[in-house]
Amino acid sequence: MKKRKNHSPEFKAKVALEAIRVALTLAELSKKYGVRPTQIGT
C-alpha cells in the first residue's frame, strides 16, 4: 500500500492562489502540481 502524500501549507496556499487567479483550468493546474482536480476544487 502506498503512503499518502502530505502537502505543506505553503504548497496548498500556492496552488489555491493560482486557482483563484483563473489563469489555468483545474485540469492544467492538477497536471502542473501533480494533484487531482477535486483536491484543488476542495
PDB file of all heavy atoms in Angstrom:
ATOM      1  N   MET A   1       0.834  -1.181   0.000  1.00  0.00           N
ATOM      2  CA  MET A   1       0.000   0.000   0.000  1.00  0.00           C
ATOM      3  C   MET A   1       0.880   1.247   0.000  1.00  0.00           C
ATOM      4  O   MET A   1       1.867   1.315   0.709  1.00  0.00           O
ATOM      5  CB  MET A   1      -0.897  -0.012   1.240  1.00  0.00           C
ATOM      6  CG  MET A   1      -1.902   1.095   1.214  1.00  0.00           C
ATOM      7  SD  MET A   1      -2.936   1.291   2.682  1.00  0.00           S
ATOM      8  CE  MET A   1      -3.542  -0.301   3.003  1.00  0.00           C
ATOM      9  N   LYS A   2       0.501   2.242  -0.821  1.00  0.00           N
ATOM     10  CA  LYS A   2       1.258   3.486  -0.880  1.00  0.00           C
ATOM     11  C   LYS A   2       0.904   4.383   0.296  1.00  0.00           C
ATOM     12  O   LYS A   2      -0.219   4.404   0.759  1.00  0.00           O
ATOM     13  CB  LYS A   2       0.918   4.236  -2.158  1.00  0.00           C
ATOM     14  CG  LYS A   2       1.645   3.752  -3.378  1.00  0.00           C
ATOM     15  CD  LYS A   2       1.236   4.553  -4.585  1.00  0.00           C
ATOM     16  CE  LYS A   2       2.089   5.759  -4.719  1.00  0.00           C
ATOM     17  NZ  LYS A   2       1.859   6.507  -5.951  1.00  0.00           N
ATOM     18  N   LYS A   3       1.896   5.108   0.764  1.00  0.00           N
ATOM     19  CA  LYS A   3       1.667   6.092   1.808  1.00  0.00           C
ATOM     20  C   LYS A   3       1.088   7.356   1.179  1.00  0.00           C
ATOM     21  O   LYS A   3       1.497   7.761   0.097  1.00  0.00           O
ATOM     22  CB  LYS A   3       2.979   6.409   2.518  1.00  0.00           C
ATOM     23  CG  LYS A   3       2.811   7.300   3.701  1.00  0.00           C
ATOM     24  CD  LYS A   3       4.129   7.553   4.409  1.00  0.00           C
ATOM     25  CE  LYS A   3       3.864   8.518   5.539  1.00  0.00           C
ATOM     26  NZ  LYS A   3       5.079   8.990   6.152  1.00  0.00           N
ATOM     27  N   ARG A   4       0.145   7.969   1.852  1.00  0.00           N
ATOM     28  CA  ARG A   4      -0.469   9.184   1.346  1.00  0.00           C
ATOM     29  C   ARG A   4       0.505  10.350   1.400  1.00  0.00           C
ATOM     30  O   ARG A   4       1.325  10.446   2.309  1.00  0.00           O
ATOM     31  CB  ARG A   4      -1.698   9.525   2.179  1.00  0.00           C
ATOM     32  CG  ARG A   4      -2.816   8.530   1.991  1.00  0.00           C
ATOM     33  CD  ARG A   4      -3.977   8.859   2.884  1.00  0.00           C
ATOM     34  NE  ARG A   4      -4.515  10.162   2.511  1.00  0.00           N
ATOM     35  CZ  ARG A   4      -5.514  10.756   3.145  1.00  0.00           C
ATOM     36  NH1 ARG A   4      -6.061  10.177   4.193  1.00  0.00           N
ATOM     37  NH2 ARG A   4      -5.963  11.915   2.759  1.00  0.00           N
ATOM     38  N   LYS A   5       0.392  11.244   0.413  1.00  0.00           N
ATOM     39  CA  LYS A   5       1.232  12.440   0.401  1.00  0.00           C
ATOM     40  C   LYS A   5       0.645  13.469   1.360  1.00  0.00           C
ATOM     41  O   LYS A   5      -0.567  13.656   1.420  1.00  0.00           O
ATOM     42  CB  LYS A   5       1.263  13.063  -0.984  1.00  0.00           C
ATOM     43  CG  LYS A   5       2.098  12.340  -1.987  1.00  0.00           C
ATOM     44  CD  LYS A   5       2.136  13.136  -3.269  1.00  0.00           C
ATOM     45  CE  LYS A   5       2.888  12.417  -4.350  1.00  0.00           C
ATOM     46  NZ  LYS A   5       2.891  13.176  -5.602  1.00  0.00           N
ATOM     47  N   ASN A   6       1.494  14.127   2.087  1.00  0.00           N
ATOM     48  CA  ASN A   6       1.086  15.247   2.927  1.00  0.00           C
ATOM     49  C   ASN A   6       1.710  16.504   2.341  1.00  0.00           C
ATOM     50  O   ASN A   6       2.924  16.642   2.302  1.00  0.00           O
ATOM     51  CB  ASN A   6       1.558  15.053   4.373  1.00  0.00           C
ATOM     52  CG  ASN A   6       0.813  13.930   5.060  1.00  0.00           C
ATOM     53  OD1 ASN A   6      -0.363  13.734   4.818  1.00  0.00           O
ATOM     54  ND2 ASN A   6       1.495  13.199   5.906  1.00  0.00           N
ATOM     55  N   HIS A   7       0.848  17.401   1.876  1.00  0.00           N
ATOM     56  CA  HIS A   7       1.335  18.642   1.278  1.00  0.00           C
ATOM     57  C   HIS A   7       1.456  19.711   2.353  1.00  0.00           C
ATOM     58  O   HIS A   7       0.610  19.830   3.228  1.00  0.00           O
ATOM     59  CB  HIS A   7       0.388  19.113   0.178  1.00  0.00           C
ATOM     60  CG  HIS A   7       0.270  18.140  -0.952  1.00  0.00           C
ATOM     61  ND1 HIS A   7       1.305  17.886  -1.827  1.00  0.00           N
ATOM     62  CD2 HIS A   7      -0.739  17.352  -1.349  1.00  0.00           C
ATOM     63  CE1 HIS A   7       0.918  16.994  -2.705  1.00  0.00           C
ATOM     64  NE2 HIS A   7      -0.316  16.642  -2.435  1.00  0.00           N
ATOM     65  N   SER A   8       2.493  20.503   2.244  1.00  0.00           N
ATOM     66  CA  SER A   8       2.730  21.566   3.216  1.00  0.00           C
ATOM     67  C   SER A   8       1.704  22.684   3.038  1.00  0.00           C
ATOM     68  O   SER A   8       1.142  22.860   1.957  1.00  0.00           O
ATOM     69  CB  SER A   8       4.135  22.138   3.028  1.00  0.00           C
ATOM     70  OG  SER A   8       4.199  22.851   1.811  1.00  0.00           O
ATOM     71  N   PRO A   9       1.475  23.445   4.094  1.00  0.00           N
ATOM     72  CA  PRO A   9       0.561  24.586   3.977  1.00  0.00           C
ATOM     73  C   PRO A   9       1.001  25.583   2.902  1.00  0.00           C
ATOM     74  O   PRO A   9       0.160  26.186   2.226  1.00  0.00           O
ATOM     75  CB  PRO A   9       0.602  25.228   5.367  1.00  0.00           C
ATOM     76  CG  PRO A   9       0.997  24.121   6.281  1.00  0.00           C
ATOM     77  CD  PRO A   9       1.913  23.245   5.473  1.00  0.00           C
ATOM     78  N   GLU A  10       2.302  25.737   2.725  1.00  0.00           N
ATOM     79  CA  GLU A  10       2.811  26.649   1.705  1.00  0.00           C
ATOM     80  C   GLU A  10       2.435  26.174   0.303  1.00  0.00           C
ATOM     81  O   GLU A  10       2.047  26.965  -0.552  1.00  0.00           O
ATOM     82  CB  GLU A  10       4.338  26.795   1.807  1.00  0.00           C
ATOM     83  CG  GLU A  10       4.813  27.476   3.067  1.00  0.00           C
ATOM     84  CD  GLU A  10       4.905  26.529   4.266  1.00  0.00           C
ATOM     85  OE1 GLU A  10       4.866  25.304   4.086  1.00  0.00           O
ATOM     86  OE2 GLU A  10       5.007  27.049   5.391  1.00  0.00           O
ATOM     87  N   PHE A  11       2.567  24.862   0.070  1.00  0.00           N
ATOM     88  CA  PHE A  11       2.209  24.282  -1.224  1.00  0.00           C
ATOM     89  C   PHE A  11       0.716  24.462  -1.483  1.00  0.00           C
ATOM     90  O   PHE A  11       0.301  24.862  -2.576  1.00  0.00           O
ATOM     91  CB  PHE A  11       2.580  22.794  -1.257  1.00  0.00           C
ATOM     92  CG  PHE A  11       2.153  22.097  -2.519  1.00  0.00           C
ATOM     93  CD1 PHE A  11       2.899  22.203  -3.669  1.00  0.00           C
ATOM     94  CD2 PHE A  11       0.999  21.322  -2.546  1.00  0.00           C
ATOM     95  CE1 PHE A  11       2.502  21.560  -4.839  1.00  0.00           C
ATOM     96  CE2 PHE A  11       0.597  20.676  -3.695  1.00  0.00           C
ATOM     97  CZ  PHE A  11       1.352  20.798  -4.845  1.00  0.00           C
ATOM     98  N   LYS A  12      -0.099  24.189  -0.470  1.00  0.00           N
ATOM     99  CA  LYS A  12      -1.551  24.322  -0.614  1.00  0.00           C
ATOM    100  C   LYS A  12      -1.939  25.759  -0.916  1.00  0.00           C
ATOM    101  O   LYS A  12      -2.798  26.017  -1.760  1.00  0.00           O
ATOM    102  CB  LYS A  12      -2.251  23.854   0.662  1.00  0.00           C
ATOM    103  CG  LYS A  12      -2.148  22.366   0.892  1.00  0.00           C
ATOM    104  CD  LYS A  12      -2.804  21.992   2.201  1.00  0.00           C
ATOM    105  CE  LYS A  12      -2.630  20.529   2.515  1.00  0.00           C
ATOM    106  NZ  LYS A  12      -3.281  20.166   3.783  1.00  0.00           N
ATOM    107  N   ALA A  13      -1.293  26.710  -0.244  1.00  0.00           N
ATOM    108  CA  ALA A  13      -1.594  28.120  -0.471  1.00  0.00           C
ATOM    109  C   ALA A  13      -1.208  28.541  -1.887  1.00  0.00           C
ATOM    110  O   ALA A  13      -1.947  29.278  -2.548  1.00  0.00           O
ATOM    111  CB  ALA A  13      -0.866  28.977   0.558  1.00  0.00           C
ATOM    112  N   LYS A  14      -0.060  28.059  -2.354  1.00  0.00           N
ATOM    113  CA  LYS A  14       0.400  28.408  -3.701  1.00  0.00           C
ATOM    114  C   LYS A  14      -0.577  27.903  -4.758  1.00  0.00           C
ATOM    115  O   LYS A  14      -0.959  28.634  -5.671  1.00  0.00           O
ATOM    116  CB  LYS A  14       1.794  27.815  -3.933  1.00  0.00           C
ATOM    117  CG  LYS A  14       2.401  28.160  -5.285  1.00  0.00           C
ATOM    118  CD  LYS A  14       3.857  27.818  -5.379  1.00  0.00           C
ATOM    119  CE  LYS A  14       4.083  26.328  -5.407  1.00  0.00           C
ATOM    120  NZ  LYS A  14       5.462  25.968  -5.769  1.00  0.00           N
ATOM    121  N   VAL A  15      -1.034  26.653  -4.602  1.00  0.00           N
ATOM    122  CA  VAL A  15      -1.976  26.077  -5.558  1.00  0.00           C
ATOM    123  C   VAL A  15      -3.324  26.806  -5.478  1.00  0.00           C
ATOM    124  O   VAL A  15      -3.930  27.120  -6.499  1.00  0.00           O
ATOM    125  CB  VAL A  15      -2.149  24.560  -5.308  1.00  0.00           C
ATOM    126  CG1 VAL A  15      -3.227  23.987  -6.215  1.00  0.00           C
ATOM    127  CG2 VAL A  15      -0.831  23.826  -5.537  1.00  0.00           C
ATOM    128  N   ALA A  16      -3.784  27.107  -4.267  1.00  0.00           N
ATOM    129  CA  ALA A  16      -5.065  27.797  -4.097  1.00  0.00           C
ATOM    130  C   ALA A  16      -5.035  29.188  -4.716  1.00  0.00           C
ATOM    131  O   ALA A  16      -5.986  29.590  -5.398  1.00  0.00           O
ATOM    132  CB  ALA A  16      -5.416  27.880  -2.616  1.00  0.00           C
ATOM    133  N   LEU A  17      -3.962  29.920  -4.503  1.00  0.00           N
ATOM    134  CA  LEU A  17      -3.857  31.260  -5.085  1.00  0.00           C
ATOM    135  C   LEU A  17      -3.852  31.212  -6.606  1.00  0.00           C
ATOM    136  O   LEU A  17      -4.469  32.039  -7.264  1.00  0.00           O
ATOM    137  CB  LEU A  17      -2.601  31.966  -4.580  1.00  0.00           C
ATOM    138  CG  LEU A  17      -2.666  32.473  -3.149  1.00  0.00           C
ATOM    139  CD1 LEU A  17      -1.306  33.020  -2.720  1.00  0.00           C
ATOM    140  CD2 LEU A  17      -3.728  33.544  -3.010  1.00  0.00           C
ATOM    141  N   GLU A  18      -3.177  30.230  -7.145  1.00  0.00           N
ATOM    142  CA  GLU A  18      -3.140  30.099  -8.598  1.00  0.00           C
ATOM    143  C   GLU A  18      -4.511  29.705  -9.143  1.00  0.00           C
ATOM    144  O   GLU A  18      -4.907  30.127 -10.221  1.00  0.00           O
ATOM    145  CB  GLU A  18      -2.076  29.088  -9.022  1.00  0.00           C
ATOM    146  CG  GLU A  18      -1.684  29.250 -10.453  1.00  0.00           C
ATOM    147  CD  GLU A  18      -0.353  28.626 -10.800  1.00  0.00           C
ATOM    148  OE1 GLU A  18       0.486  28.447  -9.911  1.00  0.00           O
ATOM    149  OE2 GLU A  18      -0.167  28.313 -11.983  1.00  0.00           O
ATOM    150  N   ALA A  19      -5.254  28.900  -8.390  1.00  0.00           N
ATOM    151  CA  ALA A  19      -6.601  28.513  -8.813  1.00  0.00           C
ATOM    152  C   ALA A  19      -7.547  29.710  -8.781  1.00  0.00           C
ATOM    153  O   ALA A  19      -8.422  29.842  -9.638  1.00  0.00           O
ATOM    154  CB  ALA A  19      -7.128  27.402  -7.911  1.00  0.00           C
ATOM    155  N   ILE A  20      -7.368  30.589  -7.806  1.00  0.00           N
ATOM    156  CA  ILE A  20      -8.214  31.775  -7.701  1.00  0.00           C
ATOM    157  C   ILE A  20      -7.976  32.729  -8.867  1.00  0.00           C
ATOM    158  O   ILE A  20      -8.908  33.369  -9.364  1.00  0.00           O
ATOM    159  CB  ILE A  20      -7.964  32.488  -6.352  1.00  0.00           C
ATOM    160  CG1 ILE A  20      -8.507  31.634  -5.224  1.00  0.00           C
ATOM    161  CG2 ILE A  20      -8.588  33.864  -6.322  1.00  0.00           C
ATOM    162  CD1 ILE A  20      -8.112  32.119  -3.847  1.00  0.00           C
ATOM    163  N   ARG A  21      -6.738  32.803  -9.324  1.00  0.00           N
ATOM    164  CA  ARG A  21      -6.401  33.706 -10.439  1.00  0.00           C
ATOM    165  C   ARG A  21      -7.075  33.302 -11.746  1.00  0.00           C
ATOM    166  O   ARG A  21      -7.198  34.108 -12.651  1.00  0.00           O
ATOM    167  CB  ARG A  21      -4.894  33.729 -10.652  1.00  0.00           C
ATOM    168  CG  ARG A  21      -4.169  34.477  -9.592  1.00  0.00           C
ATOM    169  CD  ARG A  21      -2.722  34.704  -9.976  1.00  0.00           C
ATOM    170  NE  ARG A  21      -1.965  35.050  -8.803  1.00  0.00           N
ATOM    171  CZ  ARG A  21      -0.936  34.375  -8.340  1.00  0.00           C
ATOM    172  NH1 ARG A  21      -0.492  33.309  -8.981  1.00  0.00           N
ATOM    173  NH2 ARG A  21      -0.314  34.762  -7.251  1.00  0.00           N
ATOM    174  N   VAL A  22      -7.445  32.053 -11.879  1.00  0.00           N
ATOM    175  CA  VAL A  22      -8.134  31.503 -13.053  1.00  0.00           C
ATOM    176  C   VAL A  22      -7.308  31.672 -14.331  1.00  0.00           C
ATOM    177  O   VAL A  22      -7.841  31.881 -15.406  1.00  0.00           O
ATOM    178  CB  VAL A  22      -9.550  32.111 -13.229  1.00  0.00           C
ATOM    179  CG1 VAL A  22     -10.361  31.331 -14.236  1.00  0.00           C
ATOM    180  CG2 VAL A  22     -10.298  32.165 -11.908  1.00  0.00           C
ATOM    181  N   ALA A  23      -6.000  31.619 -14.199  1.00  0.00           N
ATOM    182  CA  ALA A  23      -5.136  31.690 -15.382  1.00  0.00           C
ATOM    183  C   ALA A  23      -5.120  30.339 -16.105  1.00  0.00           C
ATOM    184  O   ALA A  23      -5.010  30.288 -17.324  1.00  0.00           O
ATOM    185  CB  ALA A  23      -3.724  32.080 -14.981  1.00  0.00           C
ATOM    186  N   LEU A  24      -5.244  29.251 -15.340  1.00  0.00           N
ATOM    187  CA  LEU A  24      -5.258  27.897 -15.896  1.00  0.00           C
ATOM    188  C   LEU A  24      -6.507  27.171 -15.431  1.00  0.00           C
ATOM    189  O   LEU A  24      -7.088  27.511 -14.398  1.00  0.00           O
ATOM    190  CB  LEU A  24      -4.028  27.113 -15.410  1.00  0.00           C
ATOM    191  CG  LEU A  24      -2.659  27.677 -15.743  1.00  0.00           C
ATOM    192  CD1 LEU A  24      -1.567  26.895 -15.028  1.00  0.00           C
ATOM    193  CD2 LEU A  24      -2.413  27.630 -17.234  1.00  0.00           C
ATOM    194  N   THR A  25      -6.904  26.135 -16.162  1.00  0.00           N
ATOM    195  CA  THR A  25      -8.043  25.327 -15.745  1.00  0.00           C
ATOM    196  C   THR A  25      -7.618  24.398 -14.609  1.00  0.00           C
ATOM    197  O   THR A  25      -6.423  24.216 -14.353  1.00  0.00           O
ATOM    198  CB  THR A  25      -8.572  24.471 -16.906  1.00  0.00           C
ATOM    199  OG1 THR A  25      -7.564  23.536 -17.275  1.00  0.00           O
ATOM    200  CG2 THR A  25      -8.963  25.335 -18.095  1.00  0.00           C
ATOM    201  N   LEU A  26      -8.603  23.810 -13.928  1.00  0.00           N
ATOM    202  CA  LEU A  26      -8.286  22.868 -12.857  1.00  0.00           C
ATOM    203  C   LEU A  26      -7.478  21.692 -13.387  1.00  0.00           C
ATOM    204  O   LEU A  26      -6.576  21.201 -12.716  1.00  0.00           O
ATOM    205  CB  LEU A  26      -9.569  22.366 -12.181  1.00  0.00           C
ATOM    206  CG  LEU A  26     -10.274  23.346 -11.269  1.00  0.00           C
ATOM    207  CD1 LEU A  26     -11.519  22.706 -10.677  1.00  0.00           C
ATOM    208  CD2 LEU A  26      -9.370  23.834 -10.171  1.00  0.00           C
ATOM    209  N   ALA A  27      -7.804  21.244 -14.592  1.00  0.00           N
ATOM    210  CA  ALA A  27      -7.068  20.122 -15.180  1.00  0.00           C
ATOM    211  C   ALA A  27      -5.609  20.488 -15.416  1.00  0.00           C
ATOM    212  O   ALA A  27      -4.700  19.694 -15.154  1.00  0.00           O
ATOM    213  CB  ALA A  27      -7.726  19.688 -16.484  1.00  0.00           C
ATOM    214  N   GLU A  28      -5.368  21.698 -15.902  1.00  0.00           N
ATOM    215  CA  GLU A  28      -3.999  22.144 -16.151  1.00  0.00           C
ATOM    216  C   GLU A  28      -3.228  22.309 -14.842  1.00  0.00           C
ATOM    217  O   GLU A  28      -2.063  21.932 -14.751  1.00  0.00           O
ATOM    218  CB  GLU A  28      -4.000  23.458 -16.926  1.00  0.00           C
ATOM    219  CG  GLU A  28      -4.510  23.317 -18.349  1.00  0.00           C
ATOM    220  CD  GLU A  28      -4.762  24.639 -19.032  1.00  0.00           C
ATOM    221  OE1 GLU A  28      -5.033  25.632 -18.335  1.00  0.00           O
ATOM    222  OE2 GLU A  28      -4.691  24.676 -20.269  1.00  0.00           O
ATOM    223  N   LEU A  29      -3.891  22.861 -13.822  1.00  0.00           N
ATOM    224  CA  LEU A  29      -3.240  23.021 -12.522  1.00  0.00           C
ATOM    225  C   LEU A  29      -2.916  21.667 -11.908  1.00  0.00           C
ATOM    226  O   LEU A  29      -1.848  21.482 -11.325  1.00  0.00           O
ATOM    227  CB  LEU A  29      -4.144  23.807 -11.569  1.00  0.00           C
ATOM    228  CG  LEU A  29      -4.201  25.304 -11.769  1.00  0.00           C
ATOM    229  CD1 LEU A  29      -5.254  25.917 -10.853  1.00  0.00           C
ATOM    230  CD2 LEU A  29      -2.860  25.934 -11.511  1.00  0.00           C
ATOM    231  N   SER A  30      -3.845  20.717 -12.023  1.00  0.00           N
ATOM    232  CA  SER A  30      -3.610  19.400 -11.428  1.00  0.00           C
ATOM    233  C   SER A  30      -2.433  18.701 -12.099  1.00  0.00           C
ATOM    234  O   SER A  30      -1.641  18.037 -11.440  1.00  0.00           O
ATOM    235  CB  SER A  30      -4.860  18.539 -11.505  1.00  0.00           C
ATOM    236  OG  SER A  30      -5.174  18.221 -12.838  1.00  0.00           O
ATOM    237  N   LYS A  31      -2.305  18.880 -13.398  1.00  0.00           N
ATOM    238  CA  LYS A  31      -1.178  18.290 -14.124  1.00  0.00           C
ATOM    239  C   LYS A  31       0.138  18.966 -13.716  1.00  0.00           C
ATOM    240  O   LYS A  31       1.148  18.310 -13.510  1.00  0.00           O
ATOM    241  CB  LYS A  31      -1.407  18.444 -15.625  1.00  0.00           C
ATOM    242  CG  LYS A  31      -0.486  17.647 -16.480  1.00  0.00           C
ATOM    243  CD  LYS A  31      -0.901  17.789 -17.930  1.00  0.00           C
ATOM    244  CE  LYS A  31      -0.322  16.690 -18.760  1.00  0.00           C
ATOM    245  NZ  LYS A  31      -0.705  16.774 -20.170  1.00  0.00           N
ATOM    246  N   LYS A  32       0.100  20.281 -13.568  1.00  0.00           N
ATOM    247  CA  LYS A  32       1.296  21.047 -13.224  1.00  0.00           C
ATOM    248  C   LYS A  32       1.824  20.670 -11.840  1.00  0.00           C
ATOM    249  O   LYS A  32       3.027  20.546 -11.636  1.00  0.00           O
ATOM    250  CB  LYS A  32       0.960  22.539 -13.271  1.00  0.00           C
ATOM    251  CG  LYS A  32       2.104  23.457 -12.929  1.00  0.00           C
ATOM    252  CD  LYS A  32       1.687  24.913 -13.058  1.00  0.00           C
ATOM    253  CE  LYS A  32       2.809  25.844 -12.678  1.00  0.00           C
ATOM    254  NZ  LYS A  32       2.399  27.254 -12.800  1.00  0.00           N
ATOM    255  N   TYR A  33       0.910  20.507 -10.868  1.00  0.00           N
ATOM    256  CA  TYR A  33       1.320  20.253  -9.489  1.00  0.00           C
ATOM    257  C   TYR A  33       1.219  18.790  -9.058  1.00  0.00           C
ATOM    258  O   TYR A  33       1.594  18.449  -7.949  1.00  0.00           O
ATOM    259  CB  TYR A  33       0.491  21.115  -8.536  1.00  0.00           C
ATOM    260  CG  TYR A  33       0.855  22.581  -8.639  1.00  0.00           C
ATOM    261  CD1 TYR A  33      -0.029  23.487  -9.232  1.00  0.00           C
ATOM    262  CD2 TYR A  33       2.062  23.067  -8.190  1.00  0.00           C
ATOM    263  CE1 TYR A  33       0.292  24.826  -9.336  1.00  0.00           C
ATOM    264  CE2 TYR A  33       2.405  24.396  -8.285  1.00  0.00           C
ATOM    265  CZ  TYR A  33       1.513  25.266  -8.861  1.00  0.00           C
ATOM    266  OH  TYR A  33       1.851  26.588  -8.975  1.00  0.00           O
ATOM    267  N   GLY A  34       0.693  17.934  -9.905  1.00  0.00           N
ATOM    268  CA  GLY A  34       0.639  16.511  -9.596  1.00  0.00           C
ATOM    269  C   GLY A  34      -0.403  16.140  -8.543  1.00  0.00           C
ATOM    270  O   GLY A  34      -0.181  15.221  -7.755  1.00  0.00           O
ATOM    271  N   VAL A  35      -1.511  16.861  -8.522  1.00  0.00           N
ATOM    272  CA  VAL A  35      -2.617  16.535  -7.614  1.00  0.00           C
ATOM    273  C   VAL A  35      -3.884  16.371  -8.441  1.00  0.00           C
ATOM    274  O   VAL A  35      -3.948  16.776  -9.596  1.00  0.00           O
ATOM    275  CB  VAL A  35      -2.823  17.627  -6.542  1.00  0.00           C
ATOM    276  CG1 VAL A  35      -1.620  17.731  -5.626  1.00  0.00           C
ATOM    277  CG2 VAL A  35      -3.118  18.964  -7.161  1.00  0.00           C
ATOM    278  N   ARG A  36      -4.908  15.790  -7.849  1.00  0.00           N
ATOM    279  CA  ARG A  36      -6.160  15.575  -8.570  1.00  0.00           C
ATOM    280  C   ARG A  36      -6.977  16.869  -8.609  1.00  0.00           C
ATOM    281  O   ARG A  36      -6.917  17.665  -7.672  1.00  0.00           O
ATOM    282  CB  ARG A  36      -6.969  14.471  -7.915  1.00  0.00           C
ATOM    283  CG  ARG A  36      -6.238  13.146  -8.000  1.00  0.00           C
ATOM    284  CD  ARG A  36      -7.190  12.014  -7.717  1.00  0.00           C
ATOM    285  NE  ARG A  36      -6.498  10.754  -7.878  1.00  0.00           N
ATOM    286  CZ  ARG A  36      -6.573  10.015  -8.978  1.00  0.00           C
ATOM    287  NH1 ARG A  36      -7.306  10.409  -9.989  1.00  0.00           N
ATOM    288  NH2 ARG A  36      -5.928   8.877  -9.062  1.00  0.00           N
ATOM    289  N   PRO A  37      -7.755  17.069  -9.676  1.00  0.00           N
ATOM    290  CA  PRO A  37      -8.563  18.299  -9.791  1.00  0.00           C
ATOM    291  C   PRO A  37      -9.529  18.491  -8.626  1.00  0.00           C
ATOM    292  O   PRO A  37      -9.767  19.615  -8.204  1.00  0.00           O
ATOM    293  CB  PRO A  37      -9.312  18.120 -11.104  1.00  0.00           C
ATOM    294  CG  PRO A  37      -8.530  17.143 -11.875  1.00  0.00           C
ATOM    295  CD  PRO A  37      -7.850  16.250 -10.882  1.00  0.00           C
ATOM    296  N   THR A  38     -10.080  17.410  -8.095  1.00  0.00           N
ATOM    297  CA  THR A  38     -11.013  17.541  -6.976  1.00  0.00           C
ATOM    298  C   THR A  38     -10.316  18.068  -5.729  1.00  0.00           C
ATOM    299  O   THR A  38     -10.936  18.763  -4.917  1.00  0.00           O
ATOM    300  CB  THR A  38     -11.693  16.196  -6.641  1.00  0.00           C
ATOM    301  OG1 THR A  38     -10.702  15.201  -6.453  1.00  0.00           O
ATOM    302  CG2 THR A  38     -12.627  15.783  -7.769  1.00  0.00           C
ATOM    303  N   GLN A  39      -9.039  17.751  -5.567  1.00  0.00           N
ATOM    304  CA  GLN A  39      -8.296  18.270  -4.417  1.00  0.00           C
ATOM    305  C   GLN A  39      -8.128  19.783  -4.526  1.00  0.00           C
ATOM    306  O   GLN A  39      -8.163  20.489  -3.527  1.00  0.00           O
ATOM    307  CB  GLN A  39      -6.915  17.620  -4.323  1.00  0.00           C
ATOM    308  CG  GLN A  39      -6.961  16.170  -3.913  1.00  0.00           C
ATOM    309  CD  GLN A  39      -5.569  15.556  -3.911  1.00  0.00           C
ATOM    310  OE1 GLN A  39      -4.829  15.702  -4.879  1.00  0.00           O
ATOM    311  NE2 GLN A  39      -5.247  14.868  -2.847  1.00  0.00           N
ATOM    312  N   ILE A  40      -7.970  20.277  -5.731  1.00  0.00           N
ATOM    313  CA  ILE A  40      -7.826  21.720  -5.924  1.00  0.00           C
ATOM    314  C   ILE A  40      -9.174  22.388  -5.701  1.00  0.00           C
ATOM    315  O   ILE A  40      -9.247  23.429  -5.053  1.00  0.00           O
ATOM    316  CB  ILE A  40      -7.292  22.040  -7.332  1.00  0.00           C
ATOM    317  CG1 ILE A  40      -5.884  21.457  -7.488  1.00  0.00           C
ATOM    318  CG2 ILE A  40      -7.273  23.544  -7.588  1.00  0.00           C
ATOM    319  CD1 ILE A  40      -5.333  21.562  -8.893  1.00  0.00           C
ATOM    320  N   GLY A  41     -10.227  21.800  -6.201  1.00  0.00           N
ATOM    321  CA  GLY A  41     -11.560  22.370  -6.044  1.00  0.00           C
ATOM    322  C   GLY A  41     -12.012  22.426  -4.609  1.00  0.00           C
ATOM    323  O   GLY A  41     -12.721  23.341  -4.195  1.00  0.00           O
ATOM    324  N   THR A  42     -11.562  21.468  -3.829  1.00  0.00           N
ATOM    325  CA  THR A  42     -11.944  21.429  -2.415  1.00  0.00           C
ATOM    326  C   THR A  42     -11.174  22.459  -1.655  1.00  0.00           C
ATOM    327  O   THR A  42     -11.636  23.160  -0.833  1.00  0.00           O
ATOM    328  CB  THR A  42     -11.651  20.038  -1.823  1.00  0.00           C
ATOM    329  OG1 THR A  42     -12.342  19.071  -2.593  1.00  0.00           O
ATOM    330  CG2 THR A  42     -12.121  19.938  -0.388  1.00  0.00           C
TER     331      THR A  42
END
